[in-house]
């Protein structure tokens, strides 16, 4: 594999090294090792498993949102979900969702509008799930002030959803 030293490649390489330098210039490696040494692996491992399981469930749900297409499997959608989450962590403004739309469209030959619609509807379902969870917390015996904030957030979310 040949690497062509184009100006674009060189500029991206310089930007990457500069970003790494500024990110890690005050990094205390001994403190990092001490923290890792004291970490309880169980408290890292279990949430990671739960995250993977929840993404798998989301991929199954996404499969139901896409019209019948035998060449799209839950495994494929799971991979796209994971790539989308990764992209959301490194790109601003949730561009991971757009990236996921383009990947789904390109990999399986679906229209971009169908891909975007399925992702949009999936996000709407997420909002309703979050609202249901918020409302269930509203009926949980918690402090009155917290209940006011939960109710206020649910009202604002519903108004925003309907205005959108």
C-alpha positions in Angstrom: 0.0 0.0 0.0 1.5 3.3 -1.1 1.0 6.5 0.9 0.9 9.5 -1.4 2.4 12.6 0.3 -0.3 15.0 -1.0 -0.7 18.5 0.6 -4.1 17.4 2.0 -2.5 14.3 3.7 0.4 16.3 5.1 -1.9 19.0 6.5 -4.2 16.4 8.1 -1.1 14.7 9.6 0.1 18.0 11.1 -3.3 18.8 12.5 -3.6 15.4 14.0 -0.2 15.6 15.7 -0.9 19.1 17.0 -4.2 18.0 18.4 -2.6 15.0 20.1 0.2 17.2 21.5 -2.2 19.7 23.0 -4.5 17.0 24.3 -1.8 15.1 26.2 0.8 17.8 27.0 -0.3 18.0 30.7 -1.0 14.2 30.9 0.3 12.6 34.1 1.0 9.1 33.1 1.8 7.9 36.7 -1.5 9.3 38.0 -3.3 7.6 35.1 -1.6 4.2 36.0 -2.6 4.7 39.6 -6.2 5.3 38.7 -6.3 2.3 36.4 -4.7 0.2 39.1 -7.4 1.2 41.6 -10.3 0.8 39.2 -12.7 -2.0 39.7 -13.1 -3.8 36.4 -16.6 -5.0 37.3 -17.9 -1.4 37.3 -16.4 -0.9 33.8 -17.3 -4.2 32.3 -21.0 -4.4 33.3 -21.9 -1.0 31.8 -20.0 -1.8 28.6 -22.0 -5.1 28.3 -25.3 -3.2 29.0 -24.4 -0.6 26.4 -23.7 -3.3 23.8 -27.0 -5.0 24.7 -28.9 -1.8 24.4 -27.4 -1.0 21.0 -28.3 -4.5 19.9 -31.9 -3.9 21.0 -31.9 -0.6 19.1 -30.6 -2.4 16.0 -33.5 -4.9 16.2 -36.0 -2.0 16.6 -34.3 -0.2 13.6 -34.8 -3.4 11.5 -38.6 -3.1 12.1 -38.5 0.5 10.9 -36.9 -0.4 7.5 -39.2 -1.9 4.9 -38.7 -5.6 4.2 -35.1 -6.0 2.9 -33.6 -9.4 3.2 -30.0 -8.3 2.6 -30.1 -6.0 5.7 -29.5 -8.0 8.9 -29.6 -7.0 12.5 -25.8 -7.4 12.7 -25.4 -4.9 9.9 -27.7 -2.4 11.6 -25.8 -3.0 14.9 -22.5 -2.2 13.2 -24.1 1.0 11.8 -25.4 2.0 15.2 -22.0 1.5 16.8 -20.3 3.6 14.0 -23.0 6.3 14.5 -22.3 6.4 18.2 -18.6 6.6 17.6 -19.1 9.4 15.1 -21.4 11.3 17.5 -18.5 11.3 20.0 -16.0 12.7 17.6 -18.1 15.0 15.4 -20.1 18.0 16.5 -23.9 18.4 16.4 -24.7 14.6 16.2 -23.3 14.3 12.7 -23.0 10.6 13.5 -26.7 10.3 12.6 -26.0 11.8 9.2 -23.0 9.5 8.8 -25.2 6.5 9.7 -27.8 7.6 7.1 -25.1 7.8 4.4 -23.6 4.5 5.3 -27.0 2.7 5.3 -27.9 4.3 2.0 -24.6 3.5 0.3 -24.1 0.0 1.7 -27.6 -1.3 1.0 -28.7 0.9 -2.0 -31.5 2.5 -0.1 -32.7 6.0 -0.8 -31.3 8.7 1.4 -34.8 9.8 2.3 -35.7 6.3 3.5 -32.5 6.0 5.5 -33.0 9.5 7.0 -36.7 8.8 7.8 -35.9 5.5 9.6 -33.2 7.3 11.7 -35.5 10.2 12.4 -38.4 7.9 13.5 -36.0 6.0 15.7 -35.0 9.3 17.4 -38.7 10.1 17.9 -39.2 6.7 19.5 -36.2 7.5 21.8 -37.8 10.8 22.8 -41.1 9.1 23.7 -39.2 6.5 25.7 -37.3 9.2 27.6 -40.6 11.0 28.2 -42.2 7.8 29.5 -39.2 7.3 31.8 -39.4 10.9 33.0 -43.1 10.5 33.7 -42.6 7.3 35.6 -40.0 9.2 37.8 -42.6 11.8 38.4 -44.8 9.2 40.2 -41.8 7.9 42.2 -41.7 9.1 45.8 -39.0 11.9 45.4 -38.7 15.4 46.6 -41.4 17.9 45.3 -38.9 20.3 43.8 -37.3 17.5 41.7 -40.8 16.5 40.5 -41.4 20.1 39.4 -38.2 20.0 37.3 -39.1 16.6 35.8 -42.6 17.9 34.9 -41.1 21.1 33.4 -38.6 19.1 31.3 -41.4 16.8 30.0 -43.6 19.8 29.1 -40.7 21.5 27.3 -39.8 18.3 25.5 -43.3 17.8 24.4 -43.7 21.4 23.2 -40.4 21.2 21.3 -41.4 17.9 19.8 -44.7 19.2 18.5 -43.2 22.5 17.3 -40.6 20.5 15.4 
